[in-house]
């Protein structure tokens, strides 16, 4: 069997509060792995990841899980919407995990569903939705608890152009208005265009494509 391969090295990334960074790269270069490392789901062979001064590598698994629940929002490519919960319950889940105020969590989740155009689908289940609708639910869930770090893996991959534009505007506004750090990976130049910085990921790390 072939041994492990190095995906990237000499990678240095700092994202400020209220800044949205887009990362573009060829398939297989490690974009999703990078997001998993930033979220503390995977560990890098070397180097550190810090969120507001907290170094993830110094935390045990319980503390790392708690940090993800409270401070990170993640839009996964595979959605990870729970089929046995309604859409409203799915979106409210990050709040339910950290707060006992069920009414406030439901109200906030309802607001977020409306923001992604699914305000009338709160009692539906995942089996009743298209891939594009599930993508919107995943984005609403990632933003609902106003996280300090928002990560997105191809956030508009299953959306038509009009819906993609609306969801991207919501995503970018959430990053900037809440003072969050936002990182999204994408193969789409149109998606990356909403970001403050666009970087290309390769074997030797990240290179700037443009800045503003």
C-alpha positions as CSV (number, residue, x, y, z in Angstrom):
1,X,0.0,0.0,0.0
2,X,1.2,3.5,-0.7
3,X,2.2,5.5,2.3
4,X,0.6,8.8,3.5
5,X,1.1,11.8,1.2
6,X,1.7,15.4,2.2
7,X,-1.2,17.6,1.1
8,X,0.3,21.0,1.8
9,X,3.1,22.6,3.8
10,X,4.2,26.1,4.8
11,X,0.6,27.1,5.2
12,X,0.0,30.3,7.0
13,X,-3.5,31.7,7.3
14,X,-4.8,34.4,9.5
15,X,-8.5,35.6,9.2
16,X,-9.7,38.7,11.0
17,X,-13.0,39.4,12.7
18,X,-15.6,40.3,10.0
19,X,-13.4,39.0,7.2
20,X,-14.5,36.4,4.6
21,X,-11.7,34.4,2.9
22,X,-12.3,32.2,-0.1
23,X,-9.9,29.3,-0.9
24,X,-9.8,27.8,-4.4
25,X,-7.8,24.8,-5.5
26,X,-7.8,21.8,-7.7
27,X,-9.8,18.7,-6.7
28,X,-7.8,16.6,-4.2
29,X,-5.5,19.4,-3.1
30,X,-6.9,19.2,0.4
31,X,-9.4,22.0,0.7
32,X,-11.9,20.0,2.7
33,X,-9.1,18.6,4.9
34,X,-8.0,22.2,5.6
35,X,-11.5,23.1,6.8
36,X,-11.5,20.0,9.0
37,X,-8.2,21.0,10.6
38,X,-9.5,24.5,11.2
39,X,-12.5,23.1,13.0
40,X,-10.5,20.7,15.1
41,X,-12.0,17.6,13.4
42,X,-8.7,16.5,12.0
43,X,-5.2,17.2,13.3
44,X,-2.3,18.6,11.3
45,X,1.1,16.8,11.5
46,X,2.7,20.1,12.6
47,X,1.8,23.7,13.3
48,X,-1.0,25.2,15.4
49,X,-4.6,26.3,14.9
50,X,-5.9,29.0,17.2
51,X,-9.3,30.7,17.6
52,X,-9.2,34.0,19.5
53,X,-6.0,32.8,21.1
54,X,-7.2,29.4,22.1
55,X,-4.9,26.7,20.6
56,X,-7.0,23.7,19.5
57,X,-4.1,21.3,20.1
58,X,-4.0,22.1,23.8
59,X,-7.7,21.1,24.3
60,X,-8.9,17.6,25.2
61,X,-11.7,16.1,23.0
62,X,-14.5,17.2,25.3
63,X,-13.2,20.8,25.3
64,X,-12.7,20.8,21.6
65,X,-16.2,19.5,21.1
66,X,-17.6,22.3,23.4
67,X,-15.6,24.9,21.4
68,X,-17.1,23.7,18.1
69,X,-20.6,23.8,19.5
70,X,-20.3,27.3,20.9
71,X,-17.9,29.1,18.5
72,X,-17.8,27.4,15.1
73,X,-20.4,27.1,12.4
74,X,-19.7,24.5,9.6
75,X,-21.5,24.0,6.3
76,X,-20.5,20.5,5.2
77,X,-20.7,19.3,1.6
78,X,-22.7,16.3,2.8
79,X,-25.1,18.6,4.7
80,X,-25.4,16.3,7.8
81,X,-29.1,17.2,8.3
82,X,-30.6,14.8,10.8
83,X,-33.5,13.0,9.1
84,X,-35.5,12.3,12.2
85,X,-35.7,16.0,13.2
86,X,-37.8,18.7,11.5
87,X,-36.0,21.5,9.6
88,X,-36.8,23.9,12.5
89,X,-35.3,21.4,15.0
90,X,-32.2,20.9,12.8
91,X,-31.5,24.6,12.6
92,X,-32.1,25.1,16.3
93,X,-29.8,22.3,17.3
94,X,-26.6,24.4,17.8
95,X,-28.6,26.6,20.2
96,X,-30.2,23.8,21.9
97,X,-26.8,22.3,22.7
98,X,-25.6,25.4,24.5
99,X,-28.8,27.1,25.9
100,X,-31.8,25.9,27.9
101,X,-34.0,28.6,26.3
102,X,-36.0,26.4,23.8
103,X,-38.4,29.2,22.8
104,X,-35.6,31.6,21.9
105,X,-33.8,28.9,20.0
106,X,-36.9,28.1,18.0
107,X,-37.5,31.8,17.3
108,X,-34.0,32.3,16.1
109,X,-34.1,29.1,13.9
110,X,-37.4,30.3,12.4
111,X,-35.8,33.6,11.5
112,X,-32.8,31.9,9.8
113,X,-35.1,29.5,7.8
114,X,-36.9,32.5,6.5
115,X,-33.7,34.2,5.6
116,X,-32.7,31.3,3.3
117,X,-36.2,31.1,1.8
118,X,-37.6,28.2,3.8
119,X,-39.7,30.0,6.3
120,X,-42.8,27.9,5.4
121,X,-40.9,24.5,5.6
122,X,-40.0,24.4,9.3
123,X,-42.1,21.3,10.1
124,X,-40.8,19.4,7.0
125,X,-38.3,16.5,7.3
126,X,-35.1,16.0,5.3
127,X,-36.7,13.3,3.2
128,X,-39.1,15.9,1.7
129,X,-36.4,18.3,0.5
130,X,-34.2,18.6,-2.6
131,X,-30.4,18.8,-2.4
132,X,-30.6,22.6,-2.9
133,X,-33.1,23.0,0.0
134,X,-30.9,20.8,2.3
135,X,-28.0,23.0,1.4
136,X,-29.9,26.1,2.6
137,X,-30.9,24.3,5.8
138,X,-27.2,23.5,6.4
139,X,-26.3,27.2,5.9
140,X,-29.1,28.4,8.3
141,X,-27.9,25.9,10.9
142,X,-24.3,27.1,10.6
143,X,-25.2,30.7,11.1
144,X,-27.9,30.4,13.7
145,X,-25.7,30.6,16.9
146,X,-23.7,33.6,15.6
147,X,-20.4,31.7,15.7
148,X,-16.9,33.3,15.9
149,X,-15.6,31.1,13.1
150,X,-17.8,30.1,10.1
151,X,-16.5,27.4,7.7
152,X,-18.1,26.4,4.5
153,X,-17.3,23.6,2.1
154,X,-18.7,24.4,-1.4
155,X,-21.7,26.3,0.2
156,X,-23.5,26.8,-3.1
157,X,-22.7,23.6,-4.9
158,X,-26.3,22.4,-5.1
159,X,-28.0,25.8,-5.6
160,X,-29.4,27.4,-8.7
161,X,-27.8,30.8,-9.6
162,X,-30.5,33.0,-8.1
163,X,-30.6,31.1,-4.8
164,X,-26.8,30.8,-4.7
165,X,-26.5,34.6,-4.9
166,X,-29.1,35.1,-2.1
167,X,-27.5,32.6,0.2
168,X,-24.0,33.9,-0.5
169,X,-25.2,37.4,0.4
170,X,-26.6,36.1,3.6
171,X,-23.4,34.2,4.4
172,X,-21.2,37.2,3.7
173,X,-23.4,39.5,5.8
174,X,-23.4,37.1,8.7
175,X,-19.6,37.1,8.7
176,X,-19.3,40.8,8.6
177,X,-22.2,41.9,10.8
178,X,-21.4,39.4,13.6
179,X,-17.6,40.1,13.4
180,X,-17.0,36.4,12.7
181,X,-14.0,35.0,10.8
182,X,-15.3,33.3,7.6
183,X,-13.5,30.7,5.5
184,X,-15.1,28.9,2.5
185,X,-13.6,26.6,0.0
186,X,-15.0,26.5,-3.5
187,X,-14.1,25.6,-7.1
188,X,-16.3,28.5,-8.3
189,X,-14.8,31.9,-9.2
190,X,-18.4,33.4,-8.9
191,X,-18.8,32.1,-5.4
192,X,-15.3,33.3,-4.4
193,X,-16.0,36.8,-5.7
194,X,-18.0,37.7,-2.6
195,X,-15.0,37.3,-0.4
196,X,-12.6,39.9,0.9
197,X,-9.6,37.8,-0.1
198,X,-9.3,34.9,-2.6
199,X,-6.5,32.4,-2.0
200,X,-5.3,29.4,-4.0
201,X,-4.4,26.3,-2.1
202,X,-1.5,24.2,-3.5
203,X,1.2,21.8,-2.2
204,X,3.3,24.7,-1.0
205,X,0.5,26.5,0.9
206,X,-1.7,29.4,0.1
207,X,-1.1,32.2,-2.5
208,X,-3.1,35.4,-2.9
209,X,-5.2,35.7,-6.0
210,X,-6.5,39.2,-5.3
211,X,-7.2,41.5,-2.3
212,X,-9.3,44.4,-1.4
